[in-house]
Amino acid sequence: MTQRAAETLKTSRNALIRTWTDTGEPSFLYRHSQVIDAYFLDSFGDSIIGPKMELNKNPYAIIALGGYGREEMCFHSDIDLLFLFKHQVPDMADAVIREHIYPLWDLRFEVGYAARSITECVTLAAEEPEVLTAVLDSRFICGMSLLYTELMEKIRKEIVTVRSRKVIAWLIDRNSKRHERFGDSAYRLEPNLKEGRGGLRDYHTMLWIARVLSDIKQTRGLEYFGYMSHDEYLTFMQSLEFIWDIRNRLHQLTGRKCDQLHFEYQIRIAERLGYTEKDGMQPVEHCLGDLHACMEFIKQRHFMFLDDLGYSKQIRRKRRSSKQSRIDGIRLVDGRLTFDSMEVVVRHPDKLLQIFHESQRLKIPLSTEAKRVMREAAYLVDDTFRKQPETLRGIERILVTALTRMDALDELLNTGLIGALIPEFNQVINRIQYNQYHLYPVAIHSVITVNNLNRIGVGTLKSPLAGFYRDIFKSLKKRKLLLWAGLLHDIGKARSVSNHSQVGARMIKTVLGRFAFLPKDIEVVAFLVRMHLFMIKIATRRDIHDESTAINCARKIRNIPNLKMLYLLTVADSVSTGPKAWHLWTENLLRDLYLKVLNILENGELASRKAVSDIARKKQRILRMAENREARKRIKAAFVHLPPRYLLSHSADEIIRHMALFETLGTRPVAFELSKLDPDTRQVIVCNRNAPGSLSKIAGVFTLNRIEILNVQSNSWHNDAALCVFTVKPPPDRIFEAEKWDRVAADLMHVFTLPVDLSRRVMDRLKKWQEKPGVDMDQPLDVIVDNRSSDFFTIIEVCAYDYPGLFFRITDALYRLEVDVYIAKVGTKIDQMVNIFYIRDLMGEKITETDRVIRLKETIQGTLTLTN
């Protein structure tokens, strides 16, 4: 008979899903729960085994638990059940349960169940908090309702009332551990909609605590019992409904229960939700921005909920603190700073910033009520308020002390006050860039950048160059301008992502013009915003040992204070972006560029001529290091063929090592040397007979062995030999790294000894490697040919989505075009890779003819389409 109920469930559920798919039924979770309730009501009424169990002697009830109990059933949520019996579970209980559960399993539902007596339930709930939370969410479906009533009365009387503080402490501790494990979902590239900070579990924890304290029955009780204001509750529910909608569509898309919003699903979910491209943002970026806003609101509400109840872990409450506010209208209440009243703020809007200063001075956080007042009083921030000198000083005081325990800059953002002070900032608060490069929304990234600038100032930035950065910071006379640039460096993304530096610089004059800024200071901040990507691009995409590179940088940066501020802003911005934007190799390149440009600005452009004498001294040192006269003779012969760029970019010790490697070459086709630069970077030196396409062959071997190339410098030596110095990342499997490098050495010997179709082998291997999720490899790429940045080389920039073999395919194309690659670098552009090549033709000349430039671009573009 239960088969009839199952067929009805299947039909009703399919109809509900069709309606939801077509119209986006807003009450899907509730109606889905009701459809399943109807199944149990039908199956209970049609039960064959139930009557045989003599219900008058063995009464039972079917109870919904967890999400099903809360009537929040997503597409593939589990159906959690409790079969509740009066005294003990009878022998026939298994047969009754099978009668109800088996049809659900046949319909591919995930069903979890337990059969317990009332006494067993109470005992387990007292011992296992997970059982208690499941019961707190429980809901009677069918059977003997008095059993459910008795259970809930016992749970409240024997556990909740007696152990409320212990239960709440456990709930908070468990949630904190979950946050540590899953992180802040509001800032994750692939957020966990349920378990992370800002996810559904934060809402569940609030609900469980409110059930313990106030015995609320429905979510609406959070408003009725004063845990939220009416407006907060409405926004809270809107945020939950959006997350539920995303989760529901994720379930439908994956065909299973899934809470992690992986890259490969994000674009399709945005399309199904009807998002379109707007304001220069992709549909998926709008979708993720809204999701971030919802999860951020839930995160903040969760924190305020705990803080109101005295359970915040941010700072232990000091109920009898001797500290007092020095500002009239601001007082200390129950360990938190608050305003005397809303009227005080209306009469004196300057207290909106003063309360932050008191929070920092006293090391005491703001109360939840103070934050509510700030949101409601944001309208008081007008042009008159902004133009007051006290306002500028107040903001700068917050910027300078952003690293204190009471992070006023974060609170300035969370309360919405920063958007009132700088209206343009509202447009970047939930601005998401859809790539694997930027970890945070634009506004959060900007706040982190300011924090990292302050860490630089006190020498606590996690870096081997922390002391170097600190000394530069302390030498600055106008540090506050640097902090303003850190806060506003990405403000241009409010209007443009592709050209945000230039757009942002133009916006700065309007943004800072509202405050009591000197015009010359506005120009400095605008310069820093306009140029904040300049140094990292040059360091990672240009040959910094080329004299013209440092000279051109010095001409654009103009003076030493500009250079120092721009350098520190570049460091803080890169560190704040994420690990793909910053590692030791990048850090060292940027430092070297800074020192070279500093030398030019201190000594003038003629300082570059010092390189000639530096090379001469280096040659003399190398000759003195030679073991005997014969060795000196060989070294002198080698000097004739070594380009000045090579001699400038390597130390005397390195050059001696290279020469020693060349000596081991002998009659062999290739010699190989490996060294560890730092934990995440290796240097590989390959010396080989200068056969055509040598660089392409080495790149092919690295590709086949999954070695990622960061930088390469190729040099022609005498006796028809070539030396390539590679900077690479270590193999993915560090445990067997030594074995992998042995394989690389063997493969190099093979390709330089025998004819090997590397292009075919790489393409065959590419077919086996899975493409990165969420990345369309056939998206258009950009090829730029630059004949202006270097006096000696044509520079090619190839910007494309990265995949194994990309570098090899470019070098293979250049080999077929009969050009020599002297330097190659790998940089980043958002989530794309930028491969930069310094090339000359076989005659040693730059490639300037229009037809040859066109052929270069077309050949590379044609080569790099995976479907070719």
Number of C-alpha atoms within 10 A of each C-alpha: 13 21 16 14 22 23 14 17 21 17 12 16 19 12 12 17 17 12 13 14 13 9 9 14 15 13 12 22 22 15 17 20 21 17 17 23 20 18 22 23 16 21 22 23 16 16 17 14 16 20 14 10 17 10 12 9 10 17 19 27 20 26 23 26 25 23 20 26 22 21 21 18 23 23 24 19 20 17 21 19 23 23 19 25 24 20 15 14 19 14 9 13 18 11 13 19 17 13 20 21 21 16 18 20 12 9 12 10 16 15 14 12 15 11 20 20 20 21 16 16 22 22 16 14 20 18 12 11 16 13 17 22 22 20 22 26 21 24 20 19 20 20 20 18 15 14 21 24 12 12 19 17 13 16 23 18 12 14 20 23 13 12 14 15 14 11 21 21 13 13 19 19 13 14 19 16 11 16 19 12 12 15 18 19 25 28 21 18 21 19 26 23 23 21 21 28 30 30 25 20 18 26 18 21 19 22 23 22 24 20 21 21 14 12 16 18 16 12 17 15 18 21 15 14 13 9 19 18 13 14 9 15 19 14 14 18 15 13 21 20 16 16 21 22 22 22 24 21 22 25 18 18 15 11 11 14 18 21 20 17 19 16 18 13 18 20 19 17 22 20 13 12 15 10 16 15 11 10 11 13 18 17 22 23 24 22 21 24 21 18 23 26 18 24 29 22 20 24 22 15 22 20 19 20 20 18 20 15 10 14 17 16 13 12 16 11 17 14 11 10 11 7 13 13 16 9 11 10 17 21 19 22 17 15 20 22 25 23 24 15 13 16 12 14 19 14 10 12 18 17 20 24 20 17 23 25 19 22 21 22 13 14 16 22 26 24 20 18 16 22 22 14 18 22 15 14 18 18 13 19 17 12 11 11 17 19 16 14 12 16 20 17 14 16 20 16 18 20 23 19 19 23 21 16 14 23 19 25 25 17 16 21 18 17 19 18 24 20 19 21 24 17 11 20 24 19 16 21 23 24 23 27 24 24 15 16 18 23 21 22 24 25 22 19 23 25 21 24 27 28 27 26 32 24 19 26 21 17 18 15 20 11 15 11 15 16 16 13 24 20 14 16 22 13 11 16 9 14 17 16 19 25 24 21 29 29 23 29 29 26 28 26 24 21 18 17 16 12 12 19 25 17 20 24 27 16 20 22 16 13 19 23 15 18 21 15 14 10 11 9 14 20 15 19 26 26 21 28 31 23 20 25 17 17 23 25 15 18 22 24 22 23 25 21 18 19 20 17 20 24 20 16 21 23 13 12 20 13 15 17 16 17 22 20 24 24 23 22 27 23 24 24 26 21 22 24 20 16 12 15 20 17 15 16 19 18 20 14 17 22 18 15 23 21 13 21 28 19 18 22 21 12 11 13 18 10 14 16 10 9 16 12 10 12 17 11 13 19 18 11 13 18 20 11 14 15 9 10 10 10 13 16 12 14 17 14 13 14 14 10 13 14 12 14 16 17 20 17 15 14 13 20 13 13 17 17 14 19 18 11 19 21 13 13 17 12 8 13 18 25 20 21 15 13 11 14 13 11 9 13 19 20 21 18 22 24 29 25 22 19 13 13 19 25 26 23 24 21 26 28 24 23 23 19 17 17 21 19 23 21 22 22 21 22 20 19 22 13 10 10 17 20 25 22 18 22 23 21 20 20 20 13 10 10 9 10 13 12 10 19 20 11 14 19 17 13 19 23 17 15 19 18 12 8 8 12 11 20 16 10 13 18 15 11 14 17 10 8 10 9 14 13 10 16 17 10 17 12 10 13 15 13 19 14 18 16 16 10 14 18 12 16 23 22 26 22 23 25 20 23 21 18 18 21 23 21 27 24 21 21 25 23 20 21 18 13 15 14 22 23 25 17 20 26 23 22 23 20 13 17 18 19 19 25 25 25 29 23 22 19 15 10 8 12 14 19 20 12 8 9 9 12 17 11 12 20 17 12 15 21 18 12 15 21 13 13 8 6
